[in-house]
Amino acid sequence: MAPGSSVKKVIGIVSGKGGVGKSTVCSLLASAMNKAGYHVGILDADITGPSIPKAFGLAHDGVALSSDGKSMVPEKSAGGVEIISTNLLLENETDPVIWRGSMIANAVKQFWQEVEWKDIDYLFVDMPPGTGDVPLTVFQSMPVAGIVIVTSPQDLVSMIVQKAVRMAEKMNIPILGIIENMSYLQCPHCEEKISVFGESHIEELAEKEGLELLAKLPIEPGNAAYMDAGAVEAIDTSKTLAHAVEVLKEILE
């Protein structure tokens, strides 16, 4: 870690496949812990598909250097979440990062070793989907206190989640729990919960794997507008992520 850095808990946010809203969940969790009074950071390890800066309304105009010029200083959101991401370093946010796996893994290491993470209680690491180079690099080079698995209510989810579980087990990384995103759509008129992607079996899966079910997040069309506007911190998660916040609090105590 860079001189002067201090991170109490590193939390990996993982998914077995893309398209489940992992970065959204990472942003919401970080915001929720920040609102709970903790000093929070996000290391955007999804190097080729970074979306965290956009969610928090951060511009791609470079990052500052520490006073000695040897470390990068994270950008800070309006609410105080500290963030480092490749999209903060690109000249244009739409420029592609066309790197091989080894270069991507090295960039993740640099974000851990060469960034001044000061007095961070929780550093959330937003990983790319799957079980490849980046999760392996994170698990081997950072003191990961645990991971949160993000999934969605589809039939193939069971197999995908189990792959993530098996990887964590092989790497001896604790699994803090599972969050089902896009779990249902609640009718604004009658409040009926509509299973857009089919009936959820997340409770059965969590019980089978011995996982803590941290949250079932509904489809909220308004949230997408907040994300697009760079205002993820304006989304109210006081009810939907209440249990997840309590579980995360416990690992710090």
C-alpha positions as CSV (number, residue, x, y, z in Angstrom):
1,M,0.0,0.0,0.0
2,A,1.0,3.6,-0.5
3,P,2.7,5.4,2.4
4,G,0.0,6.9,4.7
5,S,-2.6,4.4,3.6
6,S,-4.9,2.6,6.0
7,V,-7.7,0.2,5.0
8,K,-9.6,-1.8,7.7
9,K,-11.7,-4.1,5.5
10,V,-11.5,-5.0,1.8
11,I,-14.8,-6.3,0.5
12,G,-15.0,-7.9,-3.0
13,I,-18.2,-7.5,-5.0
14,V,-18.3,-10.4,-7.5
15,S,-20.7,-12.1,-9.9
16,G,-20.4,-15.2,-11.9
17,K,-21.7,-13.6,-15.1
18,G,-22.3,-10.2,-16.5
19,G,-25.6,-8.3,-16.7
20,V,-26.7,-8.7,-13.1
21,G,-26.0,-5.2,-12.0
22,K,-22.9,-5.9,-10.0
23,S,-21.5,-2.4,-10.3
24,T,-24.9,-0.9,-9.4
25,V,-25.0,-3.0,-6.3
26,C,-21.4,-2.1,-5.4
27,S,-22.3,1.6,-5.7
28,L,-25.4,1.2,-3.6
29,L,-23.6,-0.8,-0.9
30,A,-20.8,1.8,-0.7
31,S,-23.2,4.6,-0.5
32,A,-25.2,2.8,2.2
33,M,-22.2,2.3,4.3
34,N,-21.1,5.9,3.8
35,K,-24.5,7.1,5.0
36,A,-24.1,4.8,8.0
37,G,-21.2,6.9,9.0
38,Y,-18.2,4.9,7.7
39,H,-15.3,6.1,5.6
40,V,-15.7,4.2,2.3
41,G,-13.7,3.7,-0.8
42,I,-14.3,1.9,-4.1
43,L,-11.5,0.3,-6.2
44,D,-13.0,-0.2,-9.6
45,A,-11.3,-3.4,-10.7
46,D,-13.5,-3.8,-13.7
47,I,-10.7,-2.2,-15.8
48,T,-12.2,-2.7,-19.3
49,G,-15.8,-1.9,-18.3
50,P,-15.6,0.7,-15.6
51,S,-18.9,2.4,-14.6
52,I,-18.4,3.5,-11.0
53,P,-17.3,7.1,-11.8
54,K,-20.4,7.7,-14.0
55,A,-22.7,6.5,-11.2
56,F,-21.1,8.9,-8.7
57,G,-21.0,11.8,-11.2
58,L,-17.2,12.0,-11.4
59,A,-15.5,13.5,-14.4
60,H,-12.7,11.8,-16.4
61,D,-10.1,14.5,-15.9
62,G,-7.3,12.7,-14.2
63,V,-6.5,12.2,-10.6
64,A,-4.3,14.2,-8.2
65,L,-1.0,13.0,-6.9
66,S,0.0,12.9,-3.2
67,S,2.2,15.6,-1.8
68,D,5.4,13.6,-2.5
69,G,4.2,12.9,-6.0
70,K,4.6,9.1,-5.5
71,S,0.9,8.1,-5.1
72,M,-2.4,8.7,-6.7
73,V,-5.2,10.3,-4.6
74,P,-8.7,8.9,-5.2
75,E,-11.4,11.2,-6.5
76,K,-14.1,12.0,-3.9
77,S,-17.9,11.9,-4.6
78,A,-20.3,14.5,-3.5
79,G,-21.1,12.3,-0.5
80,G,-17.5,11.6,0.4
81,V,-16.9,8.1,-1.2
82,E,-13.3,7.8,-2.4
83,I,-13.0,6.2,-5.9
84,I,-10.2,5.1,-8.2
85,S,-11.0,3.8,-11.7
86,T,-9.5,3.6,-15.2
87,N,-12.2,5.9,-16.4
88,L,-10.9,8.7,-14.3
89,L,-7.5,8.4,-16.1
90,L,-8.7,8.3,-19.7
91,E,-8.7,11.3,-21.9
92,N,-12.3,10.4,-23.1
93,E,-14.6,8.2,-21.0
94,T,-15.6,6.3,-24.2
95,D,-11.9,5.3,-25.0
96,P,-11.6,1.5,-24.8
97,V,-9.0,-0.2,-22.6
98,I,-7.6,-2.8,-25.0
99,W,-5.2,-4.7,-22.7
100,R,-4.3,-8.3,-22.2
101,G,-5.1,-10.0,-18.9
102,S,-1.6,-9.5,-17.3
103,M,-1.8,-5.7,-17.9
104,I,-5.3,-5.6,-16.4
105,A,-4.1,-7.5,-13.4
106,N,-1.1,-5.1,-13.0
107,A,-3.4,-2.1,-13.1
108,V,-5.5,-3.6,-10.3
109,K,-2.4,-4.1,-8.2
110,Q,-1.4,-0.5,-8.8
111,F,-4.8,0.7,-7.7
112,W,-4.1,-1.1,-4.4
113,Q,-0.4,-0.4,-4.0
114,E,0.0,3.1,-5.5
115,V,-3.2,4.8,-4.4
116,E,-3.3,6.8,-1.1
117,W,-6.2,5.2,0.7
118,K,-6.4,7.2,3.9
119,D,-8.4,5.9,6.9
120,I,-10.8,3.8,4.9
121,D,-13.1,1.6,6.9
122,Y,-14.5,-0.3,4.0
123,L,-12.8,-0.6,0.6
124,F,-15.2,-2.1,-1.9
125,V,-13.6,-3.8,-4.9
126,D,-15.9,-3.9,-8.0
127,M,-14.6,-6.9,-9.9
128,P,-15.4,-7.9,-13.5
129,P,-17.7,-10.9,-13.9
130,G,-16.4,-14.4,-13.8
131,T,-13.5,-16.2,-12.1
132,G,-10.5,-15.1,-14.2
133,D,-7.4,-13.0,-13.8
134,V,-8.8,-10.0,-11.9
135,P,-10.6,-11.9,-9.1
136,L,-7.5,-14.1,-8.8
137,T,-5.2,-11.1,-8.5
138,V,-7.5,-9.4,-5.9
139,F,-7.7,-12.6,-3.8
140,Q,-3.9,-13.1,-3.9
141,S,-2.7,-9.5,-3.5
142,M,-5.2,-7.9,-1.2
143,P,-6.3,-8.8,2.4
144,V,-9.9,-9.5,1.4
145,A,-12.1,-9.8,4.4
146,G,-14.9,-11.3,2.4
147,I,-17.0,-11.2,-0.8
148,V,-20.5,-10.4,-1.6
149,I,-22.0,-12.4,-4.5
150,V,-24.4,-10.5,-6.8
151,T,-26.9,-12.5,-8.8
152,S,-30.3,-12.3,-10.5
153,P,-33.4,-14.5,-10.5
154,Q,-32.8,-16.8,-13.6
155,D,-32.6,-20.5,-13.9
156,L,-28.9,-20.6,-14.8
157,V,-28.1,-18.6,-11.6
158,S,-27.6,-21.6,-9.4
159,M,-24.7,-22.9,-11.5
160,I,-23.1,-19.5,-11.9
161,V,-23.3,-18.7,-8.2
162,Q,-21.9,-22.1,-7.3
163,K,-18.8,-21.3,-9.5
164,A,-18.2,-18.1,-7.5
165,V,-18.7,-20.0,-4.3
166,R,-16.3,-22.7,-5.3
167,M,-13.6,-20.2,-6.3
168,A,-13.9,-18.4,-3.0
169,E,-13.6,-21.7,-1.1
170,K,-10.5,-22.6,-3.1
171,M,-8.9,-19.2,-2.3
172,N,-10.0,-19.4,1.4
173,I,-12.0,-16.2,1.1
174,P,-15.1,-15.8,3.4
175,I,-18.4,-15.3,1.7
176,L,-20.3,-12.5,3.5
177,G,-23.5,-13.2,1.7
178,I,-25.5,-13.0,-1.6
179,I,-27.6,-10.2,-3.0
180,E,-30.3,-10.8,-5.6
181,N,-30.6,-7.9,-7.9
182,M,-33.7,-7.3,-10.2
183,S,-35.5,-9.6,-7.9
184,Y,-39.0,-8.3,-8.7
185,L,-41.0,-5.3,-10.0
186,Q,-43.5,-3.9,-7.5
187,C,-46.7,-2.5,-9.1
188,P,-47.1,1.1,-8.1
189,H,-50.9,0.7,-8.0
190,C,-51.6,-2.5,-6.1
191,E,-48.0,-3.2,-4.7
192,E,-48.1,-6.7,-6.2
193,K,-44.6,-8.1,-6.7
194,I,-44.1,-9.2,-10.3
195,S,-41.4,-11.7,-11.1
196,V,-40.2,-10.3,-14.4
197,F,-37.3,-12.8,-14.7
198,G,-39.1,-15.8,-13.3
199,E,-39.7,-16.9,-9.8
200,S,-36.8,-16.4,-7.5
201,H,-35.2,-19.5,-5.8
202,I,-32.5,-17.5,-4.1
203,E,-33.7,-18.6,-0.6
204,E,-33.3,-22.2,-1.5
205,L,-29.9,-21.6,-3.1
206,A,-28.7,-19.6,-0.1
207,E,-29.8,-22.4,2.3
208,K,-28.2,-25.1,0.1
209,E,-24.8,-23.3,0.0
210,G,-25.0,-22.0,3.6
211,L,-25.0,-18.4,2.4
212,E,-26.5,-15.3,4.1
213,L,-29.2,-13.7,2.0
214,L,-28.3,-10.0,2.4
215,A,-30.9,-8.5,0.2
216,K,-33.4,-8.9,-2.6
217,L,-33.3,-5.7,-4.6
218,P,-36.4,-4.8,-6.7
219,I,-36.3,-3.3,-10.3
220,E,-36.7,0.4,-9.7
221,P,-36.9,2.3,-13.0
222,G,-36.2,5.6,-11.2
223,N,-32.9,4.3,-10.0
224,A,-31.6,4.0,-13.5
225,A,-32.2,7.7,-14.0
226,Y,-30.3,8.4,-10.8
227,M,-27.4,6.3,-12.0
228,D,-27.3,7.9,-15.5
229,A,-27.3,11.4,-13.8
230,G,-24.4,10.5,-11.6
231,A,-26.6,10.6,-8.5
232,V,-26.4,7.1,-7.1
233,E,-26.0,8.6,-3.6
234,A,-29.5,10.0,-3.8
235,I,-31.1,6.5,-4.0
236,D,-32.7,5.5,-0.7
237,T,-31.5,2.1,0.3
238,S,-32.4,2.4,4.0
239,K,-34.9,-0.5,3.8
240,T,-33.6,-2.6,0.9
241,L,-30.0,-2.8,2.1
242,A,-30.6,-2.6,5.9
243,H,-29.7,-6.2,6.6
244,A,-26.6,-6.0,4.4
245,V,-25.4,-2.9,6.2
246,E,-25.8,-4.7,9.6
247,V,-23.8,-7.7,8.3
248,L,-21.0,-5.5,7.1
249,K,-21.0,-3.5,10.4
250,E,-20.4,-6.8,12.2
251,I,-17.1,-7.6,10.5
252,L,-15.6,-4.3,11.5
253,E,-16.5,-4.7,15.2
